[in-house]
Amino acid sequence: MTHEELAAGSAAVLVVGSANVDLVVPADRRPGAGETVLGGDTAVSPGGKGANTAVAAGRLGARVALLGAVGEDAYGGVLLDSLRDAGVHTGLVRETGRPTGIAYITVTPDGENSILVSPGANSALVPTDVDDVADADDVDDVDDVYDGVRVVVASLEIPLPVVERALEAAAAAGVTTVLNLSPVAKVPDATLAALDVLLVNEHEAAWLLGGSSLGDPGALLDLGPKAAVVTIGARGALVVTAEGVREVPSPKVKPVDTTGAGDAFAGALAASLAEGASLADASARAVEVAAVSVTRRGAQPSYPTKEELS
């Protein structure tokens, strides 16, 4: 992918994050400690928080690139094919000698899931991969990479220093920054302060605020971000700004598989923000996209196109 291809268009999204293959097993219930439970047939599906986010945005018509890593194996090919099919540029996806990341997922009849992630190639990413983007296509400075990008969205299935560097560079270039703080982890104050939008679910928000329940969502802004969005499952989302907290309700649907719903939300949010939507309107579109995704099986295969939405 050339810098010109990334910069072309007015609604570009750069996703910095993981790419995994999901090995999904349906089961009547999740096994307890020391217990063996028989499940159904394993389904192989492209996934990973970064790749999912990029595919979700791509299917909505955004111009998207993923900065990530896969292995030189068959699973890596599955991921690259899925990304390209969704229109995602893959020139920033590095192929490494480590195996492609795998997520082992158990899905129960109520649509809920348990996930164990083996990061593999995702762990091979280093902060200089962000800087090396500048050298890849005759770009003079890393900040130039962001000239055509409206939104950078990152998540934490890759090493934290890579996320820190990407958000730092994007913020310095004046690009809208979104961090999907999942899996939840302690991040530096400077990284939080560089955020335009902190995206978390209600459990992650509670962890950040040091409680067992969400409490006051407005307290998230005390951590440094300009705004926050808290997903609250089937109820929708909360948009937190300096003006207050606004609830965005979700359409009522019957869930089949919630795998990747949060990533669908992140991709739709980023795509809408890149088009110039307000945070409230972008969150409303993201809630709609996530609601559609849980009515279908798998992560990336469940994401709707722009034409499928009302």
C-alpha positions, 0 to 999 in steps of 0.5 A: 500500500502506498502512502498515496493510497492511504491518504486518498479519500476524505474518510480514511481510518487507520487501525492499529491492532491484532489479527487472529484466527478464531477457532469457535466451538459451540457448547451447552456450557463452559467447562469449569476448572478441571472439567471436560465438556464436549462441544460441537464442530469447530468453525474457523473464522477470521478475527482479532480486535484490530482486524475485526475493527478494520473489516467492520469499518471497511464494510461500511465503505470507509477507506481503511488500513490495518497496521498489524502482523500475521504469521507466514502460515495458512491462518495468516492467509485466511486473515489477509484474504478476509481483510482484502475482501472487505476493502482493507489495505493490507500493506501495513500488515507485517508477516513474521516468523511467529505463528498467526494469533489464534483465539479459542472461543466457546459459545453457549446457546445464549450467544455468550462466549468465553475467549482465550487468545494466543497472540503469536505474531501480534506480539512481534510488533514493536514501536518502530513498526509505527515509525517504519511506516514512514520509510515504507513508501518514501514518506519523509516523516512519520507524521506525514503518514497521517496526512490523509487519515481522519481517525486512528483507532487502536486496541490492546491485543498487541504490545502496549508500547506500539499502541502508545507510539501510534496514538502519540504520533496521531495526536501530534498530527491532529488526527482523531484518536480512539482507544478501544481499551480491550483487553483492559489494562493500565495505560500511561496517563499521557496516552489517556490524555492523548485520546479524543475518545476512550472506548470501553465496555461497562466492565472495563469502565468499572475496572478503570474507575476502581469499582465493581460496577460502573458508577459515575461514567463521567469520572472516566473523563478525569482519567484524561480523554476528551470523551468516552463511550461505554458500551452496555451490552443489549442496552446500547451505549453511553456517550460521555462528554464534558456536557454530560452523559447521553444514553444511546439505546440499542435495537431489540434483537435476538442474539446468536453469537456476541463474538466480535460485537465490541469490535463491530462497534469500534469499527463503525464508530471510527468509520462514522467519525471519519465521515464527520459525524458527531460522537453521539451520531457515530455511537448510534450507528455503531450500536446499530451495527453491533446489534446486527452482528450479534444476530449472525455467527462469527466475528468478521462474517457477521458484520453488515455492509452499509447497504444492509443498514436502515 
